[in-house]
Amino acid sequence: MTLRERIDHNTSEFSPSDHQIAAHFLANLEATLLLSGAELASQLETSPSSITRFAQRLGFEGYPDLRRALRRELREQQAPSVPTIKEGVFAAYWQREKQNLEELSRTSDILLERVCEVLATARRVWILGSRSNKGHAILTQELLSSVRTEVRLLEPSTMFSPEILLDASNDDTVLVFSTRRYARSSTQIATTLKARGASILLVTDNGASPLLPLASHILRVPTQAISQYGASGLMSSLAHLLVIGTAQRCDTSRREQLEGLLEELSVFE
């Protein structure tokens, strides 16, 4: 049974505390996955033992067992059914991308303006992305460096050689690309920079990123796909848009100087 079915099946035996916990679970399934039993109990102003009893009433050994089952359930729900060639896999792919783009295009202009303003005025911009998001981070760092000074790319290995993080201050901002499955290195590095005073700009999907509570601005990019790999093209599109918006707020002399330097060094054929 799904978690919702288990709750419906056992609701007659629930205590008032159980009803409160169940309502929270059903309203916040993905966010709840990020909480330990003690954290969930604190958030609901109940005891950890109440969380344990709730899980046991649903047929689990305890809260950790419930979380594992919920994680499997959500993963199965999110796993798309891949069309066969005969069913038109290519057409299905483009249709899904169009739907994602339509959703992304509804992003608030006001939010985009605010993010670009922060990227233009911060003392230093740190760019961070791990695993499948690493390419987006590299692209953004390269483009943004042509627009403004002090743009630094953070590698996942930074968490093992963290000296560079000592340069962070409360005048800095961190642009983080983080999508499912959320890389631990991105979370740890961004959390460290936040603790040193930097603001967090989060580009993520529609899931419950562990960085949501730390971010001052959040940009959601739909990544629904026809396969288990997820769609990532719109992350790069958004990166380009942020650079364009930031460039409008920056002096054009840096870009002009860069073009002269590229020509001087014969970088391109």
C-alpha positions in Angstrom: 0.0 0.0 0.0 1.0 3.6 -0.5 1.5 5.8 2.6 -1.8 7.5 1.9 -3.6 4.2 1.7 -1.9 3.0 5.0 -3.1 6.3 6.7 -6.7 5.8 5.3 -6.7 2.2 6.4 -5.6 3.0 10.0 -7.2 6.4 10.6 -9.9 5.0 13.0 -7.1 4.0 15.4 -5.3 7.3 15.3 -4.8 9.5 18.4 -5.1 13.3 18.1 -1.3 13.4 17.7 -1.4 10.8 14.9 -4.0 12.8 13.0 -1.7 15.9 13.3 1.3 13.9 12.0 -0.7 12.3 9.2 -2.0 15.6 8.0 1.6 17.0 7.9 2.9 14.0 6.0 0.2 14.2 3.3 0.7 17.9 2.8 4.5 17.8 2.8 5.6 14.4 1.5 8.9 15.4 -0.1 9.9 17.9 2.5 9.3 15.4 5.3 11.9 13.1 3.7 14.6 15.6 4.7 13.7 15.6 8.4 14.8 13.1 11.1 12.3 11.9 13.6 13.5 14.4 16.2 13.4 17.3 13.7 9.9 16.3 12.6 8.8 16.1 16.3 10.2 19.5 17.0 8.5 21.0 14.0 5.1 19.6 15.0 5.7 20.3 18.7 5.3 16.7 19.7 7.6 14.0 21.1 9.9 11.7 19.1 8.1 8.7 20.6 4.9 10.0 19.1 6.5 9.9 15.6 7.7 6.4 16.3 4.3 5.2 17.4 2.7 6.8 14.3 5.1 4.9 12.1 4.4 1.6 13.9 0.7 2.1 13.6 1.2 2.2 9.9 3.0 -1.2 10.0 6.6 0.1 9.9 9.3 -0.8 12.4 9.9 2.9 13.1 10.3 6.3 11.5 13.5 5.4 9.6 11.7 2.5 8.0 8.7 4.7 7.1 11.1 7.2 5.4 12.8 4.5 3.4 9.4 3.2 2.2 8.2 6.8 1.3 11.5 7.5 -0.6 10.9 4.3 -2.7 7.3 5.2 -3.3 8.1 8.7 -4.5 10.9 7.4 -6.7 8.5 5.0 -8.3 5.9 7.7 -8.9 8.5 10.0 -10.5 9.9 7.3 -12.7 8.4 8.0 -16.2 7.2 5.4 -18.6 9.6 5.6 -21.6 7.7 5.3 -24.9 9.0 2.8 -27.4 10.2 3.8 -30.9 6.9 2.8 -32.4 5.0 5.0 -29.9 7.0 8.0 -30.9 9.8 8.5 -28.3 11.2 11.6 -30.2 7.8 13.3 -30.5 7.1 12.5 -26.8 10.5 14.0 -25.8 9.9 17.3 -27.6 6.3 17.6 -26.3 7.6 17.2 -22.7 10.3 19.9 -23.3 7.7 22.3 -24.7 5.6 21.7 -21.5 8.6 22.4 -19.4 9.5 25.5 -21.3 5.9 26.8 -21.0 6.0 26.3 -17.2 9.4 28.0 -16.9 8.3 30.9 -18.9 5.8 31.7 -16.2 8.6 32.6 -13.8 8.0 36.0 -12.3 9.8 38.8 -14.0 10.2 40.5 -10.6 12.0 37.5 -9.2 14.3 37.3 -12.2 15.1 41.0 -11.9 16.0 40.6 -8.2 18.3 37.7 -8.9 20.1 39.6 -11.7 20.4 42.6 -9.4 22.1 40.5 -6.8 24.4 38.9 -9.3 25.4 42.3 -10.6 26.0 44.0 -7.3 27.6 41.3 -5.1 31.2 41.8 -4.2 31.9 38.3 -5.4 29.8 35.6 -7.0 30.5 31.9 -6.3 29.1 29.4 -8.7 28.4 25.9 -7.5 27.0 22.7 -9.1 27.9 19.0 -8.6 27.4 15.9 -10.7 24.8 16.5 -13.4 24.7 20.2 -12.4 28.4 20.7 -12.8 28.1 21.6 -16.5 25.6 24.4 -15.8 27.9 25.8 -13.2 30.9 25.8 -15.6 28.8 27.5 -18.3 27.5 30.2 -16.0 31.0 30.9 -14.6 32.4 31.4 -18.1 29.6 33.6 -19.3 29.3 35.7 -16.1 33.1 36.3 -16.0 32.8 38.2 -19.3 30.3 40.5 -17.7 31.7 41.2 -14.2 34.8 40.6 -12.0 35.2 38.2 -9.1 33.2 35.2 -10.4 34.5 32.0 -8.9 33.7 28.4 -9.7 33.5 26.0 -6.8 34.3 22.3 -7.5 32.8 19.5 -5.4 36.3 18.8 -4.2 36.3 22.1 -2.4 34.8 20.4 0.6 38.1 18.5 1.0 40.3 21.5 0.3 38.2 24.3 1.8 40.8 27.1 2.0 39.2 29.1 -0.7 36.0 29.4 1.3 37.9 31.6 3.8 37.6 34.4 1.3 33.8 34.5 1.6 32.0 37.4 3.2 28.5 38.8 3.8 28.9 40.9 0.6 29.1 37.7 -1.5 26.4 35.6 -3.1 26.4 31.9 -4.1 24.5 30.8 -7.2 23.8 27.1 -6.7 22.5 24.6 -9.3 21.0 21.7 -7.3 18.5 19.1 -8.6 17.5 15.6 -7.7 19.3 13.7 -6.6 20.7 16.5 -4.4 24.5 16.2 -4.1 25.7 16.3 -0.6 28.8 18.3 -1.6 26.7 21.2 -2.9 24.6 21.3 0.3 27.7 21.3 2.5 29.6 23.9 0.6 26.6 26.2 0.3 25.8 25.8 4.0 29.4 26.8 4.9 29.3 29.9 2.7 25.9 30.8 4.2 27.4 30.6 7.6 30.2 33.0 6.6 27.5 35.5 5.6 27.1 34.9 1.8 23.5 34.9 0.4 22.3 31.9 -1.5 20.6 32.0 -4.9 19.1 28.6 -5.6 18.3 27.2 -9.0 16.5 23.9 -8.4 13.7 21.6 -9.6 10.3 21.2 -8.1 11.5 18.9 -5.4 12.4 19.5 -1.8 16.0 20.6 -2.1 17.8 20.7 1.3 19.0 24.2 0.4 15.5 25.7 0.3 15.6 27.0 3.9 18.9 28.7 3.2 18.1 30.5 -0.1 17.1 34.2 -0.3 15.8 33.7 -3.8 14.7 30.4 -5.4 14.3 29.8 -9.2 12.4 26.6 -10.0 13.2 24.8 -13.3 10.8 22.0 -14.4 12.8 18.8 -15.2 10.1 16.4 -16.0 11.2 13.9 -18.7 10.2 10.8 -20.6 13.0 8.8 -19.0 14.7 8.4 -15.6 17.5 10.8 -16.6 15.5 14.0 -16.1 15.5 17.0 -18.4 18.3 19.5 -18.0 18.4 21.7 -21.1 16.3 24.5 -19.5 18.9 24.8 -16.7 21.3 26.1 -19.3 18.7 28.3 -20.8 18.0 29.9 -17.5 21.8 30.4 -16.9 22.0 32.3 -20.2 19.0 34.5 -19.2 20.5 35.3 -15.9 23.8 36.4 -17.5 21.9 38.6 -20.0 19.9 40.2 -17.2 23.1 40.7 -15.2 25.0 42.2 -18.2 22.3 44.9 -18.5 23.3 46.1 -15.0 27.0 46.0 -15.5 29.5 48.3 -17.3 30.0 47.2 -20.9 33.8 48.0 -20.8 34.7 44.6 -19.4 33.1 42.8 -22.4 34.7 45.2 -24.8 38.1 44.6 -23.2 37.6 40.9 -23.3 36.8 41.0 -27.1 40.0 42.9 -27.6 42.0 40.4 -25.6 40.5 37.4 -27.5 41.5 39.0 -30.8 45.0 39.9 -29.6 45.6 36.3 -28.4 44.0 34.8 -31.6 41.8 32.6 -29.4 39.4 31.8 -32.3 40.0 30.8 -35.9 
